[in-house]
């Protein structure tokens, strides 16, 4: 379906072999959003290699991730992992109702499609402004106003490698396996995943394999005594394993993660985050995650210090559609730790 686009990208990489290296030094610094979902306007500034976005329910955290995922449709409109167009997924993922062509007005602020959705990204020293138009999906509604004199090849390649990990995707292990397994096992990078699983989730883990059950093959974890389908692992182990598979296979420039702490014991969460942040350092990709967990904040702080990664913790709240943000210092988070305060209740202070 998209083989012509992939061929063009391969030709681009072959022609400019340093392109992928340069992409790794592209960093998202700032996001500006107008008229998207419940956000009338808002700016999220001073993003780092690892950014945690915190705030109460309904403050717009998920909308920020969705806006970035939507913008990535400019470079690649089809999500090869999910098997669906990205804009269709944004419409469908929250309530499983409708697709872009019949329900797109739902992502406009107050459903006012007369005002365009505008999402601006500052990458390194350049700013790119995208408009999402009220048009049929076949025309790719995501349009870019290119900076004057700028060649777009690098930026388009960056956008095409944005990876969005949410709870709904993690409930579809077969799709993740189909996309990721051959890419990972070809270079025996599955050993990295097994090592991570052995560290905290299953100390008897020895390997990953495929096993037939009925008419279907399942990815399974081999232990010293048995073989366990990935579907039958505990929620924490399954989430960590599937996220690791995606991260290694996708070679992302930016990972968007919605509430990575869900179904995770603190010790498992530490191991899971350590693996992910170590990959971020070694492969030089960026992470933006939303969270409600004070535990996750402290875990991320500790690991980013160990891995020498820059960290931003940004508290957001929304008033009449306008986002207000506050960047948290290490001193602020230490106060939170002493108070035992849940980040979603910070608006009360």
C-alpha positions as CSV (number, residue, x, y, z in Angstrom):
1,X,0.0,0.0,0.0
2,X,2.8,2.4,0.9
3,X,5.7,0.6,-0.9
4,X,6.4,3.6,-3.2
5,X,6.9,5.9,-0.2
6,X,9.2,3.4,1.6
7,X,11.2,3.0,-1.6
8,X,11.6,6.8,-1.9
9,X,12.9,6.9,1.7
10,X,15.4,4.1,1.2
11,X,16.7,6.0,-1.9
12,X,17.0,9.1,0.2
13,X,19.0,7.3,2.9
14,X,21.3,5.7,0.3
15,X,21.9,9.1,-1.4
16,X,22.5,10.8,1.9
17,X,24.1,8.3,4.3
18,X,24.7,10.9,7.0
19,X,21.0,11.8,7.1
20,X,20.1,9.2,9.8
21,X,23.0,10.4,12.0
22,X,21.8,14.0,11.7
23,X,18.2,13.0,12.6
24,X,19.5,11.6,15.9
25,X,20.6,15.2,16.8
26,X,17.2,16.7,16.1
27,X,15.4,17.6,19.3
28,X,11.8,18.8,19.8
29,X,12.0,21.9,22.0
30,X,8.5,23.5,21.9
31,X,4.9,22.6,20.9
32,X,2.2,25.2,20.2
33,X,-1.4,23.9,19.8
34,X,-4.5,25.8,18.6
35,X,-8.0,24.4,18.4
36,X,-7.2,20.8,19.0
37,X,-9.6,18.7,21.1
38,X,-10.2,20.5,24.4
39,X,-7.2,22.9,23.8
40,X,-8.1,26.3,22.4
41,X,-4.5,27.4,22.7
42,X,-1.4,26.3,24.6
43,X,2.4,26.2,24.5
44,X,4.6,23.5,26.1
45,X,8.1,24.9,26.2
46,X,11.6,23.8,27.2
47,X,11.2,20.1,26.3
48,X,14.2,17.9,27.0
49,X,15.3,14.5,25.9
50,X,13.0,13.1,28.5
51,X,9.9,15.1,29.3
52,X,7.2,14.1,31.8
53,X,3.8,15.9,31.5
54,X,1.8,15.8,34.7
55,X,-1.6,17.2,35.7
56,X,-5.1,16.3,36.8
57,X,-7.5,14.2,34.6
58,X,-8.9,16.3,31.8
59,X,-6.1,18.8,31.7
60,X,-5.1,17.9,28.1
61,X,-2.2,15.5,28.6
62,X,-3.4,12.9,26.2
63,X,-4.4,15.6,23.7
64,X,-0.7,16.8,23.5
65,X,0.4,13.3,22.6
66,X,-2.4,13.0,20.0
67,X,-1.4,16.3,18.5
68,X,2.1,15.2,18.0
69,X,1.0,11.8,16.6
70,X,-1.4,13.7,14.2
71,X,1.4,15.9,12.9
72,X,3.5,12.8,12.1
73,X,0.8,11.9,9.6
74,X,2.3,14.6,7.4
75,X,5.3,12.3,6.8
76,X,3.6,9.0,7.0
77,X,-0.2,8.9,7.2
78,X,-0.5,5.2,7.7
79,X,0.4,3.5,11.0
80,X,2.1,0.3,10.0
81,X,2.0,-1.2,13.5
82,X,-1.7,-0.6,14.1
83,X,-2.8,-1.2,10.6
84,X,-4.8,2.0,10.3
85,X,-4.4,5.6,9.1
86,X,-3.2,7.8,12.0
87,X,-6.0,10.3,11.8
88,X,-8.6,7.5,11.8
89,X,-6.9,6.1,14.9
90,X,-7.0,9.5,16.7
91,X,-10.8,9.7,16.1
92,X,-11.5,6.1,17.0
93,X,-9.2,5.4,19.9
94,X,-11.1,7.1,22.8
95,X,-14.6,5.6,22.2
96,X,-14.3,3.3,19.3
97,X,-16.8,5.4,17.4
98,X,-16.3,6.7,13.9
99,X,-13.3,7.5,11.6
100,X,-11.9,10.7,10.2
101,X,-14.2,11.0,7.2
102,X,-17.4,10.8,9.3
103,X,-16.4,12.1,12.7
104,X,-13.4,14.4,12.3
105,X,-15.2,17.4,13.8
106,X,-14.8,15.8,17.2
107,X,-11.1,16.8,17.4
108,X,-11.8,20.5,16.7
109,X,-12.1,22.7,19.8
110,X,-15.8,23.0,20.5
111,X,-16.3,21.1,17.1
112,X,-15.8,24.4,15.3
113,X,-14.3,23.3,12.0
114,X,-14.3,26.8,10.7
115,X,-11.1,27.5,12.7
116,X,-8.2,25.4,11.5
117,X,-6.2,23.3,13.9
118,X,-2.7,24.6,14.0
119,X,0.2,22.7,15.6
120,X,3.7,24.3,15.6
121,X,6.9,22.4,16.4
122,X,10.2,23.9,17.2
123,X,13.0,21.5,16.4
124,X,16.5,22.6,17.0
125,X,16.5,26.2,15.7
126,X,13.6,25.8,13.2
127,X,9.9,26.2,13.7
128,X,7.4,24.3,11.6
129,X,3.7,25.2,11.5
130,X,1.2,22.5,10.5
131,X,-2.5,23.0,9.7
132,X,-5.0,20.2,9.9
133,X,-7.7,20.9,7.4
134,X,-11.4,19.9,7.4
135,X,-11.0,17.7,4.4
136,X,-11.3,14.0,3.4
137,X,-8.5,11.8,4.6
138,X,-7.4,10.7,1.2
139,X,-6.1,14.2,0.6
140,X,-4.0,14.0,3.8
141,X,-5.4,16.9,5.8
142,X,-2.1,17.6,7.6
143,X,-0.3,20.4,5.7
144,X,3.0,22.1,6.4
145,X,4.3,25.6,5.9
146,X,8.0,25.0,5.3
147,X,10.6,27.5,6.7
148,X,12.1,29.6,4.0
149,X,15.0,28.0,2.2
150,X,14.8,24.8,4.3
151,X,15.2,21.4,2.7
152,X,12.5,19.2,4.3
153,X,14.0,15.7,3.8
154,X,15.6,15.6,7.3
155,X,12.5,16.9,9.0
156,X,10.1,14.5,7.2
157,X,12.3,11.6,8.1
158,X,12.2,12.7,11.8
159,X,8.4,12.9,11.8
160,X,8.1,9.6,10.1
161,X,9.8,7.9,13.1
162,X,7.5,9.2,15.9
163,X,6.2,6.2,17.9
164,X,2.9,6.5,19.9
165,X,2.5,3.8,22.7
166,X,-0.9,3.8,24.4
167,X,-2.9,1.3,26.4
168,X,-5.0,0.3,23.4
169,X,-2.0,-0.7,21.3
170,X,-0.6,-2.7,24.2
171,X,-3.8,-4.7,24.3
172,X,-3.1,-5.9,20.7
173,X,0.1,-7.9,21.1
174,X,-0.4,-9.8,17.8
175,X,0.0,-6.5,15.9
176,X,3.1,-5.6,17.8
177,X,4.6,-9.1,17.2
178,X,3.8,-9.0,13.5
179,X,5.5,-5.7,13.1
180,X,8.5,-6.1,15.4
181,X,9.5,-9.7,15.9
182,X,11.4,-10.3,12.6
183,X,13.1,-6.9,12.8
184,X,14.3,-7.7,16.4
185,X,15.3,-11.3,16.1
186,X,17.2,-10.8,12.8
187,X,20.0,-9.1,14.8
188,X,19.4,-11.1,18.0
189,X,18.3,-8.0,19.8
190,X,15.8,-10.1,21.6
191,X,18.6,-11.0,24.0
192,X,18.3,-7.4,25.4
193,X,14.6,-7.9,26.0
194,X,15.1,-11.2,27.8
195,X,17.8,-9.7,30.0
196,X,15.4,-6.9,31.0
197,X,12.6,-9.4,31.8
198,X,15.0,-11.6,33.8
199,X,16.1,-8.7,35.9
200,X,12.8,-8.1,37.6
201,X,9.7,-9.8,36.0
202,X,10.7,-13.4,35.5
203,X,14.1,-14.5,36.8
204,X,14.0,-17.9,35.0
205,X,13.5,-16.3,31.6
206,X,15.8,-17.8,29.0
207,X,14.5,-16.7,25.6
208,X,11.7,-15.7,23.2
209,X,10.2,-18.0,20.6
210,X,7.1,-18.6,18.5
211,X,4.8,-21.5,19.3
212,X,1.8,-22.8,17.4
213,X,-1.6,-23.1,19.2
214,X,-4.5,-24.1,17.0
215,X,-4.2,-22.2,13.8
216,X,-2.2,-19.3,15.3
217,X,1.4,-18.7,16.3
218,X,2.1,-16.9,19.5
219,X,5.2,-15.1,20.8
220,X,6.2,-16.8,24.0
221,X,8.7,-16.5,26.8
222,X,10.9,-19.5,27.4
223,X,11.9,-20.2,31.0
224,X,14.0,-23.0,32.5
225,X,10.8,-25.0,33.1
226,X,8.2,-24.0,30.7
227,X,7.1,-21.7,27.8
228,X,4.6,-18.9,28.5
229,X,2.5,-17.1,25.9
230,X,3.1,-13.3,26.0
231,X,-0.6,-13.0,26.4
232,X,-0.4,-15.0,29.7
233,X,2.3,-12.9,31.4
234,X,1.4,-10.5,34.1
235,X,0.4,-7.0,32.9
236,X,3.7,-5.4,33.9
237,X,5.9,-8.0,32.2
238,X,3.8,-7.9,29.1
239,X,3.8,-4.1,28.9
240,X,7.6,-4.0,29.4
241,X,8.2,-6.7,26.8
242,X,6.0,-5.3,24.1
243,X,7.3,-1.8,24.6
244,X,10.8,-3.0,24.3
245,X,10.0,-4.9,21.1
246,X,8.5,-1.7,19.6
247,X,11.4,0.5,20.7
248,X,14.0,-1.7,19.2
249,X,12.2,-2.5,16.0
250,X,10.9,1.0,15.2
251,X,14.1,2.9,15.7
252,X,12.2,6.0,16.8
253,X,13.2,9.7,16.9
254,X,10.5,10.4,19.5
255,X,8.4,8.1,21.7
256,X,5.1,9.3,23.0
257,X,3.9,7.2,26.0
258,X,0.6,7.5,27.7
259,X,0.8,6.6,31.5
260,X,3.6,4.0,31.4
261,X,3.0,3.3,35.1
262,X,-0.3,1.5,34.6
263,X,-0.3,-2.1,35.9
264,X,3.3,-1.8,37.1
265,X,4.8,-2.7,40.5
266,X,7.4,0.0,41.5
267,X,10.3,-2.4,41.1
268,X,9.1,-3.5,37.7
269,X,8.5,0.1,36.7
270,X,12.1,0.9,37.6
271,X,13.5,-1.9,35.4
272,X,11.1,-1.0,32.5
273,X,12.1,2.7,32.6
274,X,15.8,1.9,33.0
275,X,15.7,-0.2,29.8
276,X,13.8,2.5,27.9
277,X,15.9,5.4,29.1
278,X,19.1,3.5,28.4
279,X,17.9,2.9,24.8
280,X,17.1,6.7,24.6
281,X,20.7,7.5,25.6
282,X,22.3,4.9,23.3
283,X,20.1,5.6,20.2
284,X,19.6,9.3,21.0
285,X,15.8,9.5,20.8
286,X,13.4,11.7,22.7
287,X,10.7,10.6,25.1
288,X,7.5,12.5,26.1
289,X,5.3,10.7,28.6
290,X,2.2,11.6,30.5
291,X,1.7,10.4,34.1
292,X,-0.3,10.6,37.3
293,X,2.3,8.8,39.3
294,X,4.6,10.5,41.8
295,X,6.5,7.1,42.0
296,X,7.3,7.4,38.3
297,X,8.5,10.9,38.6
298,X,11.1,9.9,41.2
299,X,12.1,6.8,39.3
300,X,12.7,8.9,36.1
301,X,14.7,11.4,38.1
302,X,17.0,8.8,39.5
303,X,17.5,7.1,36.1
304,X,18.1,10.3,34.1
305,X,20.8,11.2,36.5
306,X,22.5,7.8,36.1
307,X,22.2,7.9,32.3
308,X,23.1,11.6,32.1
309,X,19.9,12.6,30.3
310,X,18.2,15.9,30.5
311,X,14.8,15.8,32.2
312,X,11.9,18.2,32.1
313,X,8.8,17.8,34.4
314,X,6.0,20.0,33.2
315,X,2.7,20.5,35.1
316,X,-0.2,21.5,33.0
317,X,-3.7,22.7,33.7
318,X,-6.5,24.0,31.5
319,X,-8.8,27.0,32.0
320,X,-11.5,27.7,29.4
321,X,-9.5,25.9,26.8
322,X,-6.2,27.7,27.5
323,X,-3.2,25.6,28.7
324,X,-1.2,26.9,31.6
325,X,2.2,25.2,32.3
326,X,4.8,25.2,35.0
327,X,8.2,23.6,34.8
328,X,9.2,21.7,38.0
329,X,12.7,21.9,39.4
330,X,14.3,19.0,41.4
331,X,13.5,21.1,44.5
332,X,9.8,21.1,43.6
333,X,9.7,17.4,43.1
334,X,11.5,16.8,46.4
335,X,8.8,18.8,48.1
336,X,6.2,16.6,46.3
337,X,8.0,13.5,47.5
338,X,8.0,14.7,51.2
339,X,4.3,15.6,50.9
340,X,3.4,12.3,49.2
341,X,1.4,14.4,46.7
342,X,-0.2,12.9,43.6
343,X,0.6,15.1,40.6
344,X,-3.0,15.3,39.5
345,X,-3.9,17.2,42.7
346,X,-1.2,19.9,42.2
347,X,-3.8,22.4,41.0
348,X,-5.0,22.6,44.6
349,X,-1.7,24.1,45.8
